[in-house]
Amino acid sequence: MVQNPVVKEGYIYIIVLGLITVITALTLGGYWAIFPGVLTAFITFFFRNPKREVPADDTLIVSPADGKVMSVTGVYDDQFLNDKGLKVTIFLSVFDVHVNRSPVQGEIKFQQYTCGRFKPAYKESAACENERHAIGLENGKMRVLVTQIAGILARRIVSWVTLGTVLEQGERYGLIKFGSCTELIVPTTVEVLVKKGDRVKGGKTVIGRLMEK
């Protein structure tokens, strides 16, 4: 299957801004077309859809998003794991790839969309108050919960999956438009291999490894 270099959700923005750039250049001249031209280029860059080589190891958990690790904390998850877990919070700036990927192979056993506010995604309260979309993945080895959280600029969380969908590890399942945060909760049987301040890439960076019992 041929992979599009830009996700389809970006087409309308690129087409409209591209037309504005052309019309501006034809009517007002090339100088006035610089700004919409640069904006068109940035939007194309924002909606990029890079190919990633996913590690072939079902004991590994890969990053669900590109960005910077803001924290790694212990939590009790009462949405899906119903147990203690470890939460990795990843902040995505407008310069990061915003396509989200499945951290493990598994079936979506839980899905919840929550309307909310649009606080800056790096604030701790954003995870509780902002618009968000959570999916719980389960396979024969573990359960994990991934939550997309909208930010101050984001106004729409996009999901391409539904309850019962089986995802491969590293498979694309959605995106968040214009700045956001992604949270991953894994069981305590996982050794987390990243720390605060690390840069990660969705589908490529190994977030953790399932420890032998």
PyMOL commands that set and color helices and strands:
alter all, ss='L'
color gray80, all
select helices_A, chain A and resi 8-27+31-46+126-129
alter helices_A, ss='H'
color red, helices_A
select strands_A, chain A and resi 60-62+67-77+83-92+99-101+106-114+132-138+143-150+157-159+166-167+172-176+180-187+190-192+199-200+206-210
alter strands_A, ss='S'
color yellow, strands_A
deselect
rebuild
show_as cartoon
